[in-house]
Amino acid sequence: PADVLNQVMDTVIRLTGAERGYIVLKNRDSGALEIPVARGLDREQIGKGEFTVSSTVVNEVVSGGEPVLTDNASRDERYQGYQSIAGLQLRSILAVPLKVRGDIIGAVYCDNRIMAGVFKQHELNLLTAFAHQAAVAIENARLFDELKARLAAVTEARDMMDNIFASITSGVITLNREN
């Protein structure tokens, strides 16, 4: 799914004009949130040590399933007192859930640390519509990877059984005294 995730992130940055964008996905087994893709405006991958996403906003979007748009997060009453917003000096934030058949598989998060008012209702509408399509593509890529892994395991088991059956014909036959 890496190719799909990179294409989604490139499109998100282009659609919104965000300084930075992140895709946050729920781990299927643990439910923990992971960030497989993080990009800057210059399309460069942001290093893992540089992730400065607002966990407050991401958790709100993933748990509530509703998008968040704030044009100046540091002054937004909803986020007063939250370390991840105040400490990171975030201004504009736009985050929308990634939903597939009613299940939230993650979120797309965009921000701008420099300018307030970067995101408006237009960007929210665009990103929401795009996120629905992106979520299906991401889920399909995940399912395809799982299918490839299962196929590889079945092929390995089949090859082992073929080797066992082939070696039986060239094996040693043992007989007891009565034949």
C-alpha positions as MATLAB code, in Angstrom:
seq = 'PADVLNQVMDTVIRLTGAERGYIVLKNRDSGALEIPVARGLDREQIGKGEFTVSSTVVNEVVSGGEPVLTDNASRDERYQGYQSIAGLQLRSILAVPLKVRGDIIGAVYCDNRIMAGVFKQHELNLLTAFAHQAAVAIENARLFDELKARLAAVTEARDMMDNIFASITSGVITLNREN';
ca = [
       0.000    0.000    0.000;
       3.015    2.348    0.122;
       2.421    3.537   -3.452;
      -1.239    4.227   -2.734;
      -0.396    6.097    0.467;
       2.182    8.259   -1.316;
      -0.251    9.079   -4.126;
      -2.941    9.976   -1.599;
      -0.566   12.237    0.318;
       0.642   14.021   -2.831;
      -2.964   14.701   -3.815;
      -3.908   15.920   -0.331;
      -1.057   18.451   -0.263;
      -1.965   19.615   -3.769;
      -5.701   19.942   -2.976;
      -5.327   21.777    0.312;
      -2.108   23.748   -0.066;
      -1.046   22.464    3.358;
       2.458   23.009    4.663;
       2.504   19.440    5.981;
       0.286   16.410    5.604;
       0.042   13.106    7.426;
      -1.862    9.896    6.891;
      -2.705    8.224   10.184;
      -3.904    4.603   10.067;
      -5.284    2.343   12.761;
      -3.291   -0.827   13.242;
      -5.747   -3.667   12.580;
      -4.434   -5.838   15.376;
      -3.647   -3.399   18.175;
      -5.833   -0.429   17.235;
      -2.821    1.860   17.771;
      -2.488    4.850   15.476;
       0.457    4.771   13.073;
       1.778    7.372   10.643;
       2.973    5.570    7.501;
       3.266    8.759    5.411;
       4.240   12.287    6.393;
       4.979   14.930    3.800;
       5.977   18.541    3.571;
       4.931   21.061    0.928;
       8.035   20.214   -1.099;
       6.843   16.573   -1.354;
       9.754   15.446    0.796;
       9.097   12.727    3.336;
       9.193   14.076    6.888;
      11.537   12.042    9.110;
      10.030   10.018   11.951;
      11.761   12.214   14.536;
      10.104   15.289   13.032;
       6.464   14.184   13.365;
       4.650   17.016   15.074;
       1.063   16.085   14.446;
      -1.563   17.181   16.964;
      -2.529   13.976   18.749;
      -5.533   15.814   20.214;
      -7.036   16.520   16.795;
      -6.117   13.122   15.328;
      -7.692   11.251   18.245;
     -10.807   13.418   18.015;
     -11.227   12.691   14.298;
     -10.501    8.956   14.555;
     -12.696    8.376   17.613;
     -15.553   10.711   16.668;
     -15.525   10.214   12.912;
     -16.109   13.908   12.246;
     -13.744   16.271   10.423;
     -11.948   19.102   12.202;
     -11.264   22.503   10.685;
      -9.666   25.290   12.660;
      -8.219   28.430   11.164;
      -6.159   29.315   14.232;
      -5.729   26.366   16.579;
      -3.716   28.295   19.145;
      -6.714   30.606   19.687;
      -9.475   28.041   19.161;
     -11.468   27.604   22.407;
     -11.894   23.872   21.712;
      -8.150   23.293   22.046;
      -7.123   25.622   24.842;
      -4.840   23.885   27.299;
      -3.774   21.074   24.966;
      -0.010   20.632   24.897;
       0.140   19.203   21.375;
      -1.375   22.367   19.936;
       0.130   25.037   22.166;
       3.593   23.473   22.244;
       3.738   22.930   18.502;
       2.428   26.444   17.779;
      -0.038   25.126   15.219;
      -2.183   27.594   13.331;
      -4.374   26.086   10.595;
      -5.460   22.456   10.995;
      -7.649   20.347    8.737;
      -8.279   16.670    9.497;
     -10.844   14.261    8.082;
     -11.559   10.606    8.864;
     -10.798    7.786    6.460;
     -13.952    5.657    6.436;
     -14.645    2.381    4.681;
     -18.152    0.905    4.948;
     -18.756    2.866    8.149;
     -15.486    1.814    9.810;
     -12.873    4.443   10.519;
      -9.482    3.140    9.389;
      -7.582    6.358   10.093;
      -7.419   10.036    9.222;
      -5.839   12.522    6.868;
      -4.296   15.410    8.782;
      -2.984   18.682    7.313;
      -1.615   21.715    9.050;
       0.229   24.968    8.638;
       2.410   26.234   11.447;
       3.001   29.644    9.921;
      -0.256   31.024    8.576;
      -3.708   31.155   10.117;
      -6.798   30.803    7.934;
      -5.177   28.610    5.272;
      -8.052   26.114    5.257;
     -11.655   27.076    4.591;
     -14.896   25.181    4.005;
     -13.906   24.644    0.355;
     -10.745   22.708    1.351;
     -12.730   20.760    3.939;
     -15.301   19.732    1.321;
     -12.598   18.760   -1.174;
     -10.625   16.759    1.364;
     -13.727   15.025    2.727;
     -14.790   13.897   -0.757;
     -11.269   12.795   -1.599;
     -10.841   10.975    1.733;
     -13.826    8.718    0.969;
     -12.158    7.572   -2.256;
      -8.724    7.385   -0.662;
      -9.983    5.209    2.196;
     -11.340    2.644   -0.263;
      -8.052    2.654   -2.204;
      -6.020    2.249    1.000;
      -8.247   -0.579    2.238;
      -8.052   -2.328   -1.149;
      -4.247   -2.048   -1.099;
      -4.171   -3.514    2.419;
      -6.429   -6.398    1.379;
      -4.328   -7.030   -1.717;
      -1.154   -7.226    0.402;
      -2.865   -9.665    2.775;
      -4.006  -11.770   -0.172;
      -0.465  -11.837   -1.589;
       0.898  -12.963    1.788;
      -1.702  -15.746    2.046;
      -1.005  -16.859   -1.511;
       2.722  -17.000   -0.760;
       2.052  -19.142    2.334;
      -0.217  -21.518    0.378;
       2.333  -21.764   -2.432;
       5.079  -22.571    0.077;
       2.924  -25.302    1.658;
       2.075  -26.734   -1.772;
       5.754  -26.792   -2.792;
       6.654  -28.576    0.453;
       3.932  -31.191   -0.132;
       5.118  -31.675   -3.742;
       8.654  -32.273   -2.437;
       7.402  -34.772    0.126;
       5.345  -36.703   -2.451;
       8.240  -36.652   -4.940;
      10.637  -38.042   -2.353;
       8.229  -40.855   -1.454;
       8.671  -42.492   -4.870;
      12.441  -42.503   -4.515;
      12.359  -43.550   -0.905;
      13.412  -46.780    0.687;
      10.838  -49.533    0.969;
      11.006  -51.534    4.166;
       9.608  -54.997    4.501;
       9.222  -57.267    7.440;
      10.096  -61.024    7.412;
       6.706  -62.015    6.122;
       7.177  -59.817    3.024;
];
